[in-house]
Amino acid sequence: MTDWWKPSEIYFTKEQCIFIIVELVIGKIDTWPTNPAGSGYTDAQWSKKSKRRPGAYYETASQFRAEVEVRLRRTNTDGKLLVAEIRAGEEYLSEESKNALNYISGWRRRRMDYKNWLRQRRYRGRK
């Protein structure tokens, strides 16, 4: 398991959602976090040519943060509990936080609202 992902590697898995919550939602940073392992380059001469990217430097981080915040907002108090437990550094998440994490993970947003999703999940025998 890795602790850092490039924006192109984000598929909103559970681990990646926790990474986005820690780095972008709680940290409130405006740029994508740098790789803590480093790039491996010792000489910065290669970066003299500037590569022009479409959009502002903060756009990618803002888009991912907004997406996770919208998903968390749909989970009501369970999403707030998830963020609070992650902020506190809890080793194990509560059942409500696990439900919220399961709801916000996945490539697309859920079409079903959170209450109905929980009800359907419990009906199928999962907790």
N, C-alpha and C positions, 0 to 999 in steps of 0.2 A: 504494500500500500504506500502510496506517495502522499506527501503532505502539501504539495504544490502542483497546480495545473496551469497550463497556458489557456487562454480564453477559447482557443479552437478545440481544446480537449474536454470542455465542459458539456456533459450530457445530463446534468442534474441528478447524479446518483446521490445516495444518502451521504457518503463521505464528502462529495463535492458541495452539497448543500450546506453541510456543517462548515466547510472551508469558506464558502461565500459569507455565511452568517458571521463567522469569527473575523474575517479580514475586512469585509465591506460593510456589513450591516452594523456590527458592534464597533468596529474600528473607524467607520465613517471616513475612509480614505477616498481620494478622488482619482487615484490611478491604480492600475492593476499591480498587485504586490510583486516585488521582484523575487526571483528564484533564490531561496536561501543557500542552495548548493553552489551558486555562482555559475558563470557561463563557461569557465575553463580557459578563457582567453587571458593571456598575460599582457598583451600589447593592445592598446586601444586604437592603433592605426587603422584598423579595418573599418572603423565607424566614421571615418571622415566624410564619406559620401552619405548624404542624408537621404533617406527613403521617405518619400511623401506618401502618407497614408490618408485615405479619405476620412474625414471626421476629426474631431478634437481628441487630444490625448486622454481626456477623462471620460470619453463617451462609452467605451467598452465597460469600464468598471461601473459606471452609472446605470447602464442598461441591465447588467447582471444583478446589481443591488436592487433596482426597481422591480425586476421580475420576482426575486425572492421575497421582497417586502409585500408585493401584491399577493403572492401565494400564502405568506404568513398571515396577512390580514384576513384572508378567507377562513382561517382556522380559529379565529376569535381568541379566547383565553388560552387555548392549548398552544397556540403559536407563541404567545407572550411568555408562557411557562417554558417553552423550548428555548427561547432566546435567553431567559433568565438563568436556566440551568447551564447553558453553554457558557454564559458570562461568568457564572460562579465556578466553573471548572468542574462540574459534577462528573464523576467517572461513569456512573450509570444513569440513564435517563428514566424518568417516570413513564408510566404507561400512556398518559396523555401526551407527553412530549414525543414518545415513539409514534403515536398515531399521527401527530402533526407532521413529524419528519417523513413518515410514509406518504402522507397526503401531498406534501410540497415536492417530493422527489419525483422524477420522471421527466422525459423530454418535453412533454406538453402539459399545459394546465389541465386539471380535471374539469370535465364539463359538469359534473355533479357537485352540488354544494357539500360542504363538510359534514353537516348533520346527516344527510341522506347517505353519504359515503360511509360514515361510521355505522349507520343502521344496516346497510347492505353488507358491510364487512362482518358485523356481528351475526347477522342472519346466516351467513355462509359458514359460520363456526370459527372464524378467526377472531383473536382478541388483540 
